[in-house]
Amino acid sequence: MKYLAMIYGNQEKWDSFPADAWPEAIAEQEAFNRKYRESGELLGAYGLADVVNARLVRREEGVPVVTDGPYLETKEYMASFYLLDCESQERAEQIVADMPFAAEDPVELWPVLHESAADV
């Protein structure tokens, strides 16, 4: 079954990390990504742009309307997400608990119930 793991944050949080800590944090994350890609359980890992780049797109009377986002006005926003393919929810939880960022903040885990765009 597939699972979506989401890391939340905000620019203030990212700015609070000492600049010299980033190379080690990135190396730890890349080691995590490599480990689970090789096991076949990590299908993709995606870091999102800062919130100022988010856009809301809707259609009004057949015409696209684009405004600044994000949809929710919150302190934190989804900063990155991971798509896992695991044999069980327990295995997905083990993998997510192994994420370097899980030592700092919780990571949200959701089962993916429908996959209509598979093999695209």
Secondary structure by P-SEA (a helix, b strand, c coil): cbbbbbbbbcaaaaaaccccaaaaaaaaaaaaaaaaaaaccccbbbbbcccccbbbbbbcccbbbbcccccccccccccbbbbbbcccaaaaaaaaaaccccccbbbbbbbbcccccccc
